[in-house]
Amino acid sequence: MRIQTDVEAAIARRITTVLFATTSLHSTAMVAIFTVTSIIAVRLTGSDASAGVPTTVLALGRAAGAYPVGWLMDRLGRRIGLSAGLLTATVGAATGALAVLQDSFWLLLGGAFFIGMSRSAVEQTRYIAAEVQPAGRRAKAIGLIVFSGAVGSLASRLVMELNARLTAATGIANMAGPWLMAIVFMGLGLLLNQALLRPDPLQIGRRLVARTSEQRKRAVWKVRPMRQIFRRPNVLLAAAVMALAQLSMMVVMVVTPLHMDYEGFSTLSISNALMLHTLGMFAFAALTGWLINWLGRVPVIWMGAAVLAGAGLVGFAAGTLLSIYAAVFLLGLGWNLCHIAGSALLSDELISQERGRVQGITEVVVGVTVAVGSLASGSIYGGYGYTGANAAVLCIVAVLALAVFVARWAEARGATIAPELGGAPPG
């Protein structure tokens, strides 16, 4: 039994390492692309209002791909679903590069849509990492995968420096370079995933759940209808927290590169701002996982809401490069706390056979919310400037706080009848 446990632990570590690597490669490409996308959109259309359109289309792609990817992962396995997403990302990067070279706004939107579809698959990696771990280690596993974004953040800074050299050496358009290099990163991630994500995490997760004493005691548990799952307060709260945290971040970050460009800051300064933002998003993910295990899911959500509010206040008064750096860093950190705590809360409520589709539906909710925010961000910036975008963050945080209060009240009110309704599923 001890040998079997050690072997399974080694397999879980290897799977987590592969997921960490593929997510890092995808994150590197995404940050590099995001650095230039809003600027490209405005240059191609001549309108500030178009700054958020590619990000809106990306979010719609994320929403469109989320449930099919979840269904594919539940039916054919996690490796096939993730590989399909990475292949789509490669196609999207190629389309985006062609858009810049051909001065085509519509091709740019097509590339953004494909990238968004890939994002819906890669967002599942944190749940996949949690799936192969016992319940007590899930938050830590999720935190580790989210931390991979810090690698992407730092690597993207190197990508932008390499892009400048590539432009000087080859004469390729400066804005096309990040898209071209993204093809390489996405393709490499696809190869790693397809070759090394074995055995499939879905099989491991099912064996792990079936072997727990809690599952044996509750052998009556079967896969529940989606409607029943989404009536649970904690499931709704998890989806709301992740969606609202993402929305607050996107309203500001879609227009930050454009704002800095208008203020006369260099592309390198814009890249630095995005690097600091993504470091806030990912660098403390392991610490967040530890905090969640120590304090609980909901207290960490409250911490995240407080940090997001602080980011909105700093950004509202931002007038210097350093203040912009501070605001976007805090914005990323607040998202980190809410995102990981919400992910852990959702994972706790599900069994393996439900995770792919429920997480897919949650990604649809997040994607649609972000699409609305991204589309509105350009108009908010055009009408009210950078202060208006940050004021929107404060409004979103107020809604997030209300969602937590309502969900906790509903959970407490329903606690006494949970056995009749079926309660929460085993891990």
JOWO-V691235 format. One record per residue. N is the residue number from 0. RES is the residue in one small letter. SS is DSSP state (H for helix, E for strand, C for the rest). PHI is phi in degrees with one decimal (none if undefined). Layout:
BEGIN
n=<N & N>
res=<RES & RES>
ss=<SS & SS>
phi=<PHI & PHI>
END
This chain:
BEGIN
n=<0 & 1 & 2 & 3 & 4 & 5 & 6 & 7 & 8 & 9 & 10 & 11 & 12 & 13 & 14 & 15 & 16 & 17 & 18 & 19 & 20 & 21 & 22 & 23 & 24 & 25 & 26 & 27 & 28 & 29 & 30 & 31 & 32 & 33 & 34 & 35 & 36 & 37 & 38 & 39 & 40 & 41 & 42 & 43 & 44 & 45 & 46 & 47 & 48 & 49 & 50 & 51 & 52 & 53 & 54 & 55 & 56 & 57 & 58 & 59 & 60 & 61 & 62 & 63 & 64 & 65 & 66 & 67 & 68 & 69 & 70 & 71 & 72 & 73 & 74 & 75 & 76 & 77 & 78 & 79 & 80 & 81 & 82 & 83 & 84 & 85 & 86 & 87 & 88 & 89 & 90 & 91 & 92 & 93 & 94 & 95 & 96 & 97 & 98 & 99 & 100 & 101 & 102 & 103 & 104 & 105 & 106 & 107 & 108 & 109 & 110 & 111 & 112 & 113 & 114 & 115 & 116 & 117 & 118 & 119 & 120 & 121 & 122 & 123 & 124 & 125 & 126 & 127 & 128 & 129 & 130 & 131 & 132 & 133 & 134 & 135 & 136 & 137 & 138 & 139 & 140 & 141 & 142 & 143 & 144 & 145 & 146 & 147 & 148 & 149 & 150 & 151 & 152 & 153 & 154 & 155 & 156 & 157 & 158 & 159 & 160 & 161 & 162 & 163 & 164 & 165 & 166 & 167 & 168 & 169 & 170 & 171 & 172 & 173 & 174 & 175 & 176 & 177 & 178 & 179 & 180 & 181 & 182 & 183 & 184 & 185 & 186 & 187 & 188 & 189 & 190 & 191 & 192 & 193 & 194 & 195 & 196 & 197 & 198 & 199 & 200 & 201 & 202 & 203 & 204 & 205 & 206 & 207 & 208 & 209 & 210 & 211 & 212 & 213 & 214 & 215 & 216 & 217 & 218 & 219 & 220 & 221 & 222 & 223 & 224 & 225 & 226 & 227 & 228 & 229 & 230 & 231 & 232 & 233 & 234 & 235 & 236 & 237 & 238 & 239 & 240 & 241 & 242 & 243 & 244 & 245 & 246 & 247 & 248 & 249 & 250 & 251 & 252 & 253 & 254 & 255 & 256 & 257 & 258 & 259 & 260 & 261 & 262 & 263 & 264 & 265 & 266 & 267 & 268 & 269 & 270 & 271 & 272 & 273 & 274 & 275 & 276 & 277 & 278 & 279 & 280 & 281 & 282 & 283 & 284 & 285 & 286 & 287 & 288 & 289 & 290 & 291 & 292 & 293 & 294 & 295 & 296 & 297 & 298 & 299 & 300 & 301 & 302 & 303 & 304 & 305 & 306 & 307 & 308 & 309 & 310 & 311 & 312 & 313 & 314 & 315 & 316 & 317 & 318 & 319 & 320 & 321 & 322 & 323 & 324 & 325 & 326 & 327 & 328 & 329 & 330 & 331 & 332 & 333 & 334 & 335 & 336 & 337 & 338 & 339 & 340 & 341 & 342 & 343 & 344 & 345 & 346 & 347 & 348 & 349 & 350 & 351 & 352 & 353 & 354 & 355 & 356 & 357 & 358 & 359 & 360 & 361 & 362 & 363 & 364 & 365 & 366 & 367 & 368 & 369 & 370 & 371 & 372 & 373 & 374 & 375 & 376 & 377 & 378 & 379 & 380 & 381 & 382 & 383 & 384 & 385 & 386 & 387 & 388 & 389 & 390 & 391 & 392 & 393 & 394 & 395 & 396 & 397 & 398 & 399 & 400 & 401 & 402 & 403 & 404 & 405 & 406 & 407 & 408 & 409 & 410 & 411 & 412 & 413 & 414 & 415 & 416 & 417 & 418 & 419 & 420 & 421 & 422 & 423 & 424 & 425 & 426>
res=<m & r & i & q & t & d & v & e & a & a & i & a & r & r & i & t & t & v & l & f & a & t & t & s & l & h & s & t & a & m & v & a & i & f & t & v & t & s & i & i & a & v & r & l & t & g & s & d & a & s & a & g & v & p & t & t & v & l & a & l & g & r & a & a & g & a & y & p & v & g & w & l & m & d & r & l & g & r & r & i & g & l & s & a & g & l & l & t & a & t & v & g & a & a & t & g & a & l & a & v & l & q & d & s & f & w & l & l & l & g & g & a & f & f & i & g & m & s & r & s & a & v & e & q & t & r & y & i & a & a & e & v & q & p & a & g & r & r & a & k & a & i & g & l & i & v & f & s & g & a & v & g & s & l & a & s & r & l & v & m & e & l & n & a & r & l & t & a & a & t & g & i & a & n & m & a & g & p & w & l & m & a & i & v & f & m & g & l & g & l & l & l & n & q & a & l & l & r & p & d & p & l & q & i & g & r & r & l & v & a & r & t & s & e & q & r & k & r & a & v & w & k & v & r & p & m & r & q & i & f & r & r & p & n & v & l & l & a & a & a & v & m & a & l & a & q & l & s & m & m & v & v & m & v & v & t & p & l & h & m & d & y & e & g & f & s & t & l & s & i & s & n & a & l & m & l & h & t & l & g & m & f & a & f & a & a & l & t & g & w & l & i & n & w & l & g & r & v & p & v & i & w & m & g & a & a & v & l & a & g & a & g & l & v & g & f & a & a & g & t & l & l & s & i & y & a & a & v & f & l & l & g & l & g & w & n & l & c & h & i & a & g & s & a & l & l & s & d & e & l & i & s & q & e & r & g & r & v & q & g & i & t & e & v & v & v & g & v & t & v & a & v & g & s & l & a & s & g & s & i & y & g & g & y & g & y & t & g & a & n & a & a & v & l & c & i & v & a & v & l & a & l & a & v & f & v & a & r & w & a & e & a & r & g & a & t & i & a & p & e & l & g & g & a & p & p & g>
ss=<C & H & H & H & H & H & H & H & H & H & H & H & H & H & H & H & H & H & H & H & H & H & H & H & H & H & H & H & H & H & H & H & H & H & H & H & H & H & H & H & H & H & H & H & H & C & C & H & H & H & H & H & H & H & H & H & H & H & H & H & H & H & H & H & H & H & H & H & H & H & H & H & H & H & H & H & C & H & H & H & H & H & H & H & H & H & H & H & H & H & H & H & H & H & H & H & H & H & H & H & H & H & C & C & H & H & H & H & H & H & H & H & H & H & H & H & H & H & H & H & H & H & C & C & H & H & H & H & H & H & H & C & C & C & H & H & H & H & H & H & H & H & H & H & H & H & H & H & H & H & H & H & H & H & H & H & H & H & H & H & H & H & H & H & H & H & H & H & H & H & C & C & C & H & H & H & H & H & H & H & H & H & H & H & H & H & H & H & H & H & H & H & H & H & H & H & C & C & C & C & H & H & H & H & H & H & H & H & H & H & H & C & H & H & H & H & H & C & C & C & C & C & C & C & C & H & H & H & H & C & C & C & H & H & H & H & H & H & H & H & H & H & H & H & H & H & H & H & H & H & H & H & H & H & H & H & H & H & H & H & H & H & C & C & C & C & H & H & H & H & H & H & H & H & H & H & H & H & H & H & H & H & C & C & H & H & H & H & H & H & H & H & H & H & H & C & H & H & H & H & H & H & H & H & H & H & H & H & H & H & H & H & H & H & H & H & C & C & C & C & H & H & H & H & H & H & H & H & H & H & H & H & H & H & H & H & H & H & H & H & H & H & H & H & H & H & H & H & C & C & C & H & H & H & H & H & H & H & H & H & H & H & H & H & H & H & H & H & H & H & H & H & H & H & H & H & H & H & H & H & H & H & H & H & H & H & H & H & H & H & H & H & H & H & H & H & H & H & H & H & H & H & H & H & H & H & H & H & H & H & H & H & H & H & H & H & H & H & H & H & H & C & C & C & C & C & C>
phi=<none & -63.7 & -64.3 & -61.7 & -62.5 & -64.3 & -64.4 & -65.2 & -64.7 & -65.9 & -64.5 & -61.5 & -64.3 & -65.6 & -62.0 & -63.3 & -63.7 & -64.3 & -61.8 & -60.9 & -66.4 & -66.3 & -68.1 & -62.8 & -64.2 & -64.5 & -63.2 & -56.9 & -64.8 & -64.9 & -65.4 & -61.8 & -65.8 & -62.0 & -58.4 & -112.5 & -64.2 & -65.1 & -66.3 & -59.9 & -59.9 & -67.5 & -66.4 & -76.2 & -106.6 & 77.0 & -130.4 & -63.0 & -63.0 & -84.3 & -57.4 & -93.0 & -64.9 & -59.9 & -68.2 & -62.6 & -63.8 & -59.5 & -65.2 & -65.8 & -62.3 & -62.2 & -68.5 & -66.2 & -87.9 & -63.2 & -68.9 & -57.4 & -65.2 & -61.4 & -61.8 & -62.5 & -68.1 & -72.5 & -88.6 & -108.2 & 112.3 & -69.2 & -63.4 & -63.9 & -62.5 & -69.3 & -63.8 & -60.8 & -65.9 & -69.1 & -65.0 & -62.2 & -63.6 & -62.8 & -63.5 & -62.9 & -64.1 & -64.5 & -66.0 & -64.5 & -62.6 & -64.4 & -60.2 & -67.5 & -68.2 & -101.0 & 52.7 & -115.6 & -67.4 & -68.7 & -65.4 & -59.6 & -66.6 & -63.1 & -62.1 & -63.1 & -64.3 & -64.7 & -62.1 & -63.0 & -61.5 & -66.2 & -62.4 & -62.4 & -78.3 & -67.1 & -62.3 & -76.1 & -61.7 & -66.1 & -71.7 & -64.2 & -62.7 & -69.4 & -63.1 & -92.6 & -114.8 & -62.7 & -55.0 & -69.9 & -109.4 & -66.3 & -61.0 & -64.3 & -64.7 & -61.8 & -60.5 & -65.0 & -67.3 & -62.6 & -61.0 & -58.0 & -63.0 & -65.4 & -62.6 & -62.0 & -63.1 & -66.8 & -66.8 & -64.9 & -62.5 & -68.0 & -61.6 & -67.2 & -67.5 & -63.9 & -62.1 & -62.1 & -68.7 & -63.9 & -63.2 & -66.6 & -82.2 & -112.0 & 81.5 & -67.1 & -52.8 & -57.1 & -75.9 & -84.2 & -54.7 & -59.1 & -68.9 & -64.6 & -69.7 & -63.1 & -57.5 & -65.1 & -65.3 & -65.3 & -63.5 & -65.1 & -61.0 & -61.0 & -63.8 & -61.1 & -63.3 & -67.9 & -85.1 & -116.1 & -82.7 & -139.8 & -66.1 & -62.7 & -57.8 & -60.3 & -65.6 & -65.4 & -61.2 & -66.9 & -65.5 & -63.8 & -67.8 & -63.9 & -89.7 & -73.3 & -64.5 & -64.2 & -67.1 & -64.9 & -67.7 & -111.8 & -63.3 & -72.8 & -66.3 & -129.9 & -62.9 & -92.0 & -62.6 & -59.0 & -61.7 & -66.7 & -63.0 & -82.7 & -91.2 & -77.8 & -56.9 & -68.3 & -65.6 & -63.2 & -64.2 & -58.8 & -63.4 & -65.3 & -63.5 & -65.2 & -68.0 & -70.8 & -63.9 & -65.9 & -62.5 & -61.1 & -72.3 & -70.2 & -56.3 & -89.0 & -73.8 & -61.6 & -99.4 & -61.0 & -59.4 & -66.1 & -60.2 & -67.6 & -63.3 & -66.0 & -78.6 & 91.2 & -79.1 & -76.2 & -59.7 & -66.5 & -65.4 & -62.6 & -62.5 & -62.7 & -62.2 & -68.1 & -64.3 & -64.3 & -61.9 & -71.4 & -64.1 & -60.5 & -66.2 & -121.9 & -64.3 & -104.2 & -61.8 & -63.6 & -64.5 & -62.5 & -59.0 & -66.1 & -61.4 & -63.9 & -66.4 & -83.5 & -96.7 & 108.8 & -68.2 & -67.2 & -57.3 & -70.6 & -61.2 & -61.8 & -60.8 & -62.0 & -61.6 & -64.4 & -68.3 & -61.6 & -62.9 & -62.9 & -63.1 & -62.6 & -67.5 & -65.5 & -65.8 & -60.9 & -102.0 & -64.7 & -132.8 & -128.3 & -61.8 & -64.0 & -69.1 & -65.2 & -56.7 & -64.4 & -64.3 & -71.6 & -64.9 & -63.5 & -61.6 & -65.5 & -66.6 & -62.7 & -61.1 & -54.5 & -63.9 & -69.0 & -66.3 & -71.9 & -63.9 & -65.3 & -63.5 & -64.9 & -61.7 & -67.6 & -60.4 & -62.6 & -87.6 & -124.1 & -100.3 & -55.7 & -68.8 & -99.5 & -63.4 & -56.9 & -73.5 & -64.6 & -66.1 & -64.8 & -63.0 & -61.5 & -65.2 & -61.7 & -59.2 & -62.0 & -62.5 & -65.6 & -60.7 & -66.5 & -60.0 & -63.1 & -65.1 & -65.3 & -65.2 & -77.9 & -60.8 & -62.5 & -68.0 & -61.5 & -65.6 & -63.1 & -90.9 & -127.6 & 74.9 & -66.9 & -64.3 & -64.5 & -61.5 & -75.5 & -64.7 & -62.0 & -60.4 & -63.1 & -65.3 & -65.0 & -61.7 & -62.0 & -65.0 & -60.7 & -62.2 & -63.6 & -61.4 & -64.0 & -59.1 & -64.4 & -65.8 & -66.9 & -64.1 & -65.5 & -65.0 & -65.9 & -67.5 & -92.5 & -60.3 & -74.6 & -106.8 & -55.8 & -60.2 & -69.7 & -83.5 & 114.2 & 63.1 & -95.8 & -72.5 & -68.9 & -65.5>
END
